Amino acid sequence: MDDPRQPPSIDRLEDFFAEEPRAQLVTWVEQLTERDARTRKEALRTLRQFAERRPAALEPVLTPLALFLTDEERSIRLTTAKLFVVVAEAEPDAVTSVVSPLADRLADDDEFYYVRARSAEALGYVARDHPEAVASPEVLADLRIGLSFDEPEVREKLAKALEYVALGDQDRLRHHVADLAGHLTDSNELVRYHLCTALVAVGCEYPDALSESVTALSERLDDESPYVRGRAAEALGLLARSDSDVTIPDVSSAADDDAVSFLADRVRYVIDGDDGPGDAVPAEIGTIEAIRERTDEVVGEITAPNGDECPYCGLSLPEPGPPICPQCGGPR
């Protein structure tokens, strides 16, 4: 890099990471820690944008970049955590080297809650492919305990991380089913969805483990979200196919004629089974592979604007409502 005191450009980073050996890249990042706050902040923002283009290229410098997770500037710690989320989603193998500092941020009750949320999200992406690197008893405890008292934004990422742990290794949460089910009444739709999905993932391998959460799952059959209802029905369908003698409730009321296919398919999964008279039940329902392939798509459908949200910040707005968003000031 020509002058480490100056924030890099995206184009310069492209050249720099293509040309320089690993040792030089590490030295450059270590030098950044000694720069002023403005330079550190701008460099990390550019590195995050670079990660969106070429996440694998940052693998050599992830360990020194973890130093910024304890930077004195809160915005720098948050930008760094977001950078690790970008890399972990695309290249989870690379982020195994920084699991420990990310777990430390998650465990720090005094840390800014958005930093904790993004750290949990990055850990979740790693856990999906490398549960042994993430899902220690201590990290699992931090993820589960936070569901009881953290901010909604943090709870959402904690639940997502728990879902990905379950997708990576169903045994890790096998004995925590009741604990997870106890949070299925969370006010955040994504928390409920992620936790229901985690329970389904556990049930794919250990369906009998779901027997202690029948009541909590049954209550989700009336959830306002069709995707939560669908996952709850899927979990009950797995339990119905097990050797458990638990009585499965009637799920027929969970879907109506206008139900999204995600929900309707899973209600049929419970009612018709493999040989029922209705339309064919997709074979992939009740499998880890299908959950891994589809869950991000479902989250996208849940979070898609529905016309009652601010197009700028996502705040839910009443109908009729003010012409200007009370949160960000943007026009409706």
Stockholm file with secondary structure:
# STOCKHOLM 1.0

chainA/1-332         MDDPRQPPSIDRLEDFFAEEPRAQLVTWVEQLTERDARTRKEALRTLRQFAERRPAALEPVLTPLALFLTDEERSIRLTTAKLFVVVAEAEPDAVTSVVSPLADRLADDDEFYYVRARSAEALGYVARDHPEAVASPEVLADLRIGLSFDEPEVREKLAKALEYVALGDQDRLRHHVADLAGHLTDSNELVRYHLCTALVAVGCEYPDALSESVTALSERLDDESPYVRGRAAEALGLLARSDSDVTIPDVSSAADDDAVSFLADRVRYVIDGDDGPGDAVPAEIGTIEAIRERTDEVVGEITAPNGDECPYCGLSLPEPGPPICPQCGGPR
#=GR chainA/1-332 SS CCCTTSCCCHHHHHHHHHHSCHHHHHHHHHHHTTSCHHHHHHHHHHHHHHHHHCGGGGGGGHHHHGGGGGCSSHHHHHHHHHHHHHHHHHCHHHHGGGHHHHHHHHHCTTSCHHHHHHHHHHHHHHHHHCHHHHCCHHHHHHHHHHHHHSCHHHHHHHHHHHHHHHHHCGGGGGGGHHHHHTTTTCSCHHHHHHHHHHHHHHHHHCGGGGGGGHHHHHHGGGCSCHHHHHHHHHHHHHHHTSSCCCCCCCCGGGCCTTCCHHHHHHHHHHHTTTTCSSSCCCTTTTCHHHHHHHHHHHHHHHHSCCSSBCTTTCCBCCSSCCSBCTTTCCBC
#=GC SS_cons         CCCTTSCCCHHHHHHHHHHSCHHHHHHHHHHHTTSCHHHHHHHHHHHHHHHHHCGGGGGGGHHHHGGGGGCSSHHHHHHHHHHHHHHHHHCHHHHGGGHHHHHHHHHCTTSCHHHHHHHHHHHHHHHHHCHHHHCCHHHHHHHHHHHHHSCHHHHHHHHHHHHHHHHHCGGGGGGGHHHHHTTTTCSCHHHHHHHHHHHHHHHHHCGGGGGGGHHHHHHGGGCSCHHHHHHHHHHHHHHHTSSCCCCCCCCGGGCCTTCCHHHHHHHHHHHTTTTCSSSCCCTTTTCHHHHHHHHHHHHHHHHSCCSSBCTTTCCBCCSSCCSBCTTTCCBC
//
